[in-house]
Amino acid sequence: MQPACVTLRLIQGATFRDTLRLSQPTLVYKAIQAISAVAPVRLAVPEHGLAGDWPVWVRSVQQWPEVNREPHKGRPWQATRVDADTLEINALSAVGQKPLGGQLVYQPPVDLTGCSARMQIRDKPGGVVLLALTVGAGLELEPAGTLRREITAEETAQLSTAAAFHEVELTFADGAVLRWAEGPVELSP
């Protein structure tokens, strides 16, 4: 697997928080049974298969083309899981619309059960480690493909312009170690 090249933008003395969604390369397709004409919009998708909030695409909806986005061509919508058959997309309002049909598409989350993770900031690729985060110390893993990162204000204040490169690695239950993301660090004063 080739790691994603992601620039990590930090502000010295400010807390950094973000969430990474780790997904599989395959696509899952589910029929949309109904779309509520309210705000925020709710999609009835029987047995959608998502355990939590997740990025999704919606395609082939009739009478409301603005909602349609093709996988990998448009940004996904952030869906909130309401229950096993319902998702909500807060960024959308279907008030005054009469949407019909359509398809929900998503890349399923990577199963992170039994995984550990680490993130390191170095002065250069393979160089001196300036900051290391692990699960429970700056990193939080959720089984359904979610990695939350936090670098405290104190930690970002201690970084200097020498911080140049970061890497995120996962160790799976079977012992496999995968570098999931890496890339330059941009540090602003």
N, C-alpha and C positions, 0 to 999 in steps of 0.2 A: 504494500500500500504506500502510495506517495502522500506525505503529510501535506496538509493545507498550508499555504503560505499566507500568513495573516500578520499584518502590522499591529503591534501592541502600542497604543498611544496612552502615555501616562503624563500626569501633571505633578511635578514635584510638590510634596506637601498636601496633596489631595488624595482622598480615598478612591480607589478604583474598584468597581464592581461590574461584573458582567456574567452572562450565562451563555454557555456553548451547548448547542443541540447536536449530539453525535448520531448521525443517521446512517443507515445501510444504503448501498447504491441502488437497490431495486425499488420499484414503485409499487404501491398498493392502490387499487382502484375500487371504489365503493359507490354504489348508486345513491343519489340523494333522493329520498322519498318525498320531502317537502321542505320549503324554505318559508319561514314565517315573515310576514310583511310588517315587521316591527323594527325598532332600534333598541339595542343591537340585534343584528340578524341571528336567527337560530336555524341550524340545519338539522333536519331529521335524517339521520344516516344509520339505519339499523345495524347493530354490531360493528360500529366503525373500527374498533380494535385499538383505539388510543387509550393509554392508561393515564395520561395527563395532558397538559397544554402542549401544543405542538404546531409547527408550521405546516400549512396545507395549501394546495391549489384547488380551485374550483373551475370546472370547465363544462362547456356545452349546456349552460343554463340558458333557456329560451326566455325571451321577453325581459331580460335584464342583462345585457351584454357587458356592462361595466364590471360585473363580479368575476367574469371569466379571466383566468390567467393560466397559461400553459406551463407545465413543469419545465424548469430550467430556462425558460424564455422570459418569464415575469417573476417578480418577487412573490414569495408565498404569503398568504394571509396567516396571521397568528390566531390559532383557534384555541378556545378554552373548553375543556371537557366539562360538560354539564352532567352527563350520565353516559351509560354504555351505548345509547342510541342518539344522543344529542350533542352537538357542538355549537358554540357561540363565537361569532366574530365581531368583536367590539368596534372595529374600525368601519363596519358597514351598517347602513340603514336601508331597509327595504320598504320603508313607508312610501306608499303610493305606487309601488311596483307590484307586478303579478308574475313572479318568477315561476318557471316550470322546469322540472327535471334537473338534469345535470349529473355531474360526477365529482366526487371528492377524490383527490389524488394526494398521496404523501409518501415520503420515504420513511420506512419504519425505524424507530429508535434502536440503537445498539443496546443489547442487554448488558448492563454494567454490574449485574449481580456478582459479588465476589471480587470485583476489580479494586485496584488501588490506582492512584494517580499522583503525578508530581509535575510541577512546573518550575522551570529554572530560568533565571535571567542571568546572562553571561556578558562578559566584555566583548566577546567575539564567538563565532561558532566554534564549539569545542574548547573554549577558553575558560577563564576563571569564573566560578559561580559567585554572583553578587547577591542573589536572593533566591531562596528555594521555598516553594510552597508544597504542602502535602495534604492529604485528606485529614481534616480536623485542624489543620493549621493553614488556613487560607483557601483550601479547596473543599468542596462538598459534592459528592456523587449521589445521584438518584438512579435507581435501577433502570428506569426507562429513558436512557440516553441523555441525561442532563448533567452537565458539569458547571457548577457555580464557582466563580473565582472572586477573591477579595484580597487586595493589597492595601494595607492600612496607610493612613496619611503619614505615620512615622516611617514606614518602610519606603514609601515613595520619596520622602524627604531625604533619606539616606542615599538614594541612588544618585549617581552623578552622570555626566555626559559619557562616562565609560560604559554605561549600560547600552548595549548595542544589539543583543540578540536574545530571543526567548524560545523555549521549546516546551511542549506539553506532551507527556508520555503516559500511556496507560499500561498497566500490567494486569492481564486477565487471569482468571482462576486457573487456567491450564499452564500458566507461566509465560505465555507469549507477551512480549513487550512491543507495543506499537507507538511510534511517534505520530500523534494525531495532528499536531499543528506546530509550526515554527515560523520565525520571521524576524524582521527588524523591530527594534524598540525605538519609538520616538518619544523623547523626554522633553517636556516644556517646563520652563521655570514658573 
